[in-house]
């Protein structure tokens, strides 16, 4: 056991005990008896396990779905499978899922159109965070201070873009 006056890090242990000189020992990855470095939890993370199980489950469910949808009923009966849903659901469920996704996209686009102000609204130009440029005249002619942060007016933008053709 290590002394209570030692400092642990993943790379080395520095002993600050007054009973002996300061010594440094480096971490050995093969040493399983050390109290630091490895937390004792070995193996994959839970998220990796869930992802692996989820992907395998998805593949197995898809294969079972395609077997149920495309294999003739007589083959299923001969394999001993007698209880399964109607074949109607092989077409109905994917169709319902696709229609639901399309309707959700349409609903999302409609909500965006409703929440967007009209092009003639001044809310497309100004909002509560808009800043008008303040006129700070400098008393010294040689110095030109940095302008404070502000929005550039539309008249200035139009003048720069369209009137200065040179």
Buried (B, 14 or more C-beta within 10 A) or exposed (E): EBEEEBEBEEEEBEBEEEEEEEEEEEBEEEEEEBEEBEEEEEEEEEEEEEEEEEEEEEEEEEEEBEBBEEEEEEEBEEEEEEEEEEEEBBEEEEEEEEEEEEEEEEEEEEEEEEEEEEEEEEEEEEEEEEEEEEEEEEEEEEEEEEEEEEBEEEEEEEEEEEEEEE
